[in-house]
Amino acid sequence: MVDDDDDKAMLQRPSLADAPDAVRAAVSEILGSPILAERAAPAGFTRSIASVVIGGSGARMFVKAAPVGDGLGEAVEAGAVLTEAVGEIAPRLVGFAAVDDWRVTAHEVVDGETVTWWNSADQPELFRVLQRMREVMDPCPVIGTSAYAEAFMPLLGTWQALSRSADHDVDAPIRVDHLRGLSLPADVPVAVLAELESRWPHALAADTALHHGDLRRDNVIRQPDGQLRIVDWTHLWTAPGWLDLVRLIPDLALCGQNPEDILRRSPWTDAPADHVNVALAGLAGRAWREGLLPDVPGLPGLRRMQRQQGLHILRWLESRMSARR
């Protein structure tokens, strides 16, 4: 289903050398010395600057920077607010700067590696972090947020569109013509998925918690002692507290872990079962639809990631629906 070449492709991020002089000067000021070296982050799906910089005294920090106007600079600024709010869950914020239309954040460099595969040995630490997230993020500790359920609404509609005649594709806001005739990788009727998807606003209405919104292994750093730190806080969203875990579990399933076992043992074992199913149907529709679109130039691996998400969300939902029969 996927190309092996996707594993080798990486986003070519811009560097601080390409940024305006004033941005580099702001970074040097936060660093406390001129920038002597820069190492761009190898992973990600956005074109903002994301680099470890090193100064003359050996000081290091991780810098994100981008101009406002297309969402990237706004995401950088949100990261400054959110990483302070969540405390030790994320790398410590070192500094923030607004330079003309650019936004710059600097964080401590966390020694370790981005998680590329979830091991069973990660589970105790993962559950600890999830418990801490529940304590710190629900209720939401920041203001100026918006509801994730509403932000995601324009991306819903895959299953309802597939339930209709192909004649409706022309004017439909969600195009599914490339999906017609394809078999789903799980035994869940499209009509059932469409009914679940239709109840998204109600099921996600209890939006009391801060929502990371992009919790996957490529946004988690495993330190040498096994401690996990969550990075890439870019969305001022609220959602039900359990939703970040529900979004993460398919990533664990891809690594061979049992989704229901993770949910049962997590701090969110009390997540309403029907609401979880509704969320899975909505998330699967977007992931499956977009994952089967042509590759996005300059964003290698994005479609592959979406296909994997769609596959494991649908398989998990199939197992949940089967257990109810």
N, C-alpha and C positions, 0 to 999 in steps of 0.2 A: 504493500500500500504506500510505502514511502521510499524515497530515494536515499541510498546510503550517503550520497554526496551532501545531503542536508546536514549530516553530523559534522562534516568538515568545514562547512561554511560559517563564517562569523561576520557580524556587523562591523563595518569599518567606521569606527566612531571618529568625529572631529576631535581635534586637539586644541589645547590652549594656545598653541602657536598660531592657530587660525582665528582666534578671538581678537577683538579690539584691544589696543594697548591698555586702555583703562581697566579692562577686565583682568588682564594679566597683572596689572599693578595692584588691583584689589586682592588678588590671590596672594601675591607676594607680601602684602601688608598683613594679611591674616596669618600667613606662614611665619612671618617674622624675619624673612631673608629672601634674597632673589631665588627664583626657581632654577635649580641646576639640572633636574631631570624630571621627566614625565612618562608615566606608563598608563596607556589607555586600558580601560576595562575590556576584556575580550568578549563579554556576553551582553545580551540585552536586545530589546526590540524598539528602542527609541534613539533618535539621532542627537541627543544632547551630549555635551562633553561630560565624560565620566572618567576621571583619571586620578591615579595616585601621583602626587607631586612630592619632590624631595628638595629640601633647602640646603644651604651651605653648612648648617650645623648638624645635618643629618635628620632634622625634623621632617616628619612625613604627615600628610593628610590626604584624605580622599575628597576630591572636588567634583561637584556637579555644576554645570553652568549652561545657560541657554537664554535666548531672547524671548520676551513675552510676545503674545500675539497668535501663536498657533498651538498653545497649550503646553509647550515644553518649559518655557520660563515660569509659567504659572505652577507647573508641577514641581519645579525646583524650589520655588518659594513655599509651597505647601509642605515640602519635606523639612524645611527649617522649623515650621510650627509643630509638625507631627512628631519628629524624632525627639524633640524636647519633652513633648507630652507623654510619650510612652516610656521614657526613661531607659533602663538597662536592656530592654527588649531590643533596642536598636543601637547602632554605634553612636557615641556621644557627639553632639553638635559642637564644633569648634568655633565657627563663625558664619555670618551671613552678610551679603552685600548686595545692594541694588545699585547698579551702574548703568545710568541711562535706561535703555529698555532691556538690559540684561539682568538676570538674577543669578547669584552665586552662593552656593553653600559649601562649607568645608566640615568634614567629619573626621573623627579619629580613624586611623587605619587599624582594622581588626585583623590580627594575625590568624591565618587559617585559610581555608579554601571554600569556594562556593560548592554547595552540595550538588553533586552530579548523579548520585544514586542514594536512595534511602535504604539504610540497613536496619535490621530489627533492633540493633543496639542503640539506634537513635530514639527509639520510642519513649523511654523514661524521660529523657531530656525534652523531647518534643511535647509530651504531656505537661511537663513543668512549664514550658513556655506558653502553651495554650492556657493553662490555668492562670498564669500571670497576665496574659492578654485579657482574660475575662475579668480579672480584678481591676486592671488599669483602664481598660477601654470600654467597659459597660458599667455605668453610663458614659457616654462620650465625654472626654475631658476638654474638648476644644469647642469654640463657637465658629460660626460662619460655614457650617457644613450643609450639604444637600443630601437628599435620600438617594441611595444607590438604586433602589427599585425603580425610581422615576428616571434616573440617568440611563438605565439599561433598557427602558421600554422601547426606544426606537430600534433596538436590536432583536426584539422578540418578533414572533410571527412565522417562523419557519414551518412549524407543524400545522398551524392553521392554514397557511398557504398551500402546503402539500395536500391538505384535505379537500381543497377546492379544485375545480377544473383548471387545466393548463391555460384555458382561455383567459383566466383572470391574471395571469402572470404579467401581462403587458403593462397594466396600470398599477400593479401592486407595489406598495412601498418596499416589501421584502421580495427579492427575486429568487425563485427556487427552480428555475427551468433546468439548471445544471444538475439538480438532484433527482429529477423525475426519471423513473425507471431503475434507479439504483436501490439495492437492498440495504437496509440498515444492518449494522453489525451486532444487533441485539434484538431479541424477540419481544418488542413492545409495539403494539399497534399505533400507527400514526394518529388515529382518532383519540386514543388514550393520551398520547403526548400532547395533542392539541387541546384537550380538555384541561389537562394539568397546566399547560402554558397560559391558558386563559385566566387562571386564578392567581397569576403572579402578583398583582398589586395587593390583594388581600393577604396572601401568605407571607409577604415580606413587609407588611405594614408596621410591624413592631421594630422600628429602626432606632433603637436606643443606643446602640454601640458604635464606636468608631470602627470603620471598615477599611482594612488595608487594601483589599480589592484586587490584589495580584499575587496572592500567596502561592508560590511554587518554589521548587528546590533551587532554581537559579536566582531567587531572591533571599536565600538563606545561606549564611556563612557558618561552617562548622569549625570551631576553634580546635587547637591541638588537644585540649582537655575534653573535647566532646561537647562543650557548650555551644548552643545555637543562638545566632543573632539574626534578626530580620532586617533587611535593607529595602531600599526603594519605596519609601513612604511618599506617595505622590498625589493621593486623592483625598480631598476633604469630603468624605462620604460617611453616611451612617447607614446601618443595616441591622437586622437581627444578629446578635452576637455569634450565633452558630454558623453564620454564612461563610466566614473566612475559612473555617475548618472544612465545610462542605466543598468549597472551591479547592482546598488543598488535597483532600482525600483521593481524588482520581490520580493525582501525581504520585501518591504513595502506592496506589493500586498498580500503576505502570511499573513500579519497582517490585512487584510481587507481593505486596502486603494486602491483607484482607480489609476491604472498606468498612464492613459492618463491625468487625472487631475493633478497628480504630475508633469508630464513632461510639461504640458501647463503652470503651475504656477511657474516653476523653472527658474533659470537664463539661462537654456539651451533650452528654448522654440524654439530657432532658429536652433536646430539640424536638419540636412537634413533628411526628413522622410524616404526616401529609404535607406539611409545609416544606420539609426537606425534599420530598418528591417533586413538588411544584418547582422548587428552585433548580433541581437537577434537570427537569424537562426544559426549562427556559435556557439554562446555561448550555445544555447539549445542543439545542437548536442553533444557537449562534456559532458554537464551535464547529459543528458538523458542516453547516452551510458555508462558513468562511474558509474552513480547512480544505474544502474541495474546490476553491477558486484558484485561479492562476497565482503563482508566486508574486510577491510584492517586490519590485526592484529595490535593492538596497537593504532589504530586511530578510536575509537568508534564515531559514529555519522557522519562520513565523507560521507558515501554513502547516508544516509538519507538526509543530507544537499544538496547533488548533485541532488537527486530525486526531492526535493522541488524546487530547482532552475529550473530544467528542466520543471517541471509542470507549474510554474507560468510564465516562459519566453514564453513557447508555448501558454499558454492561452492569454497572452498579445499580442503576435504576431497574433494569430487568430483574436482578436478583431480589430487590426490595419488593417489586410488584408480584413476583412469583411467590414470595413468602406469605403474601396476604391472601393468596387463593386457597 
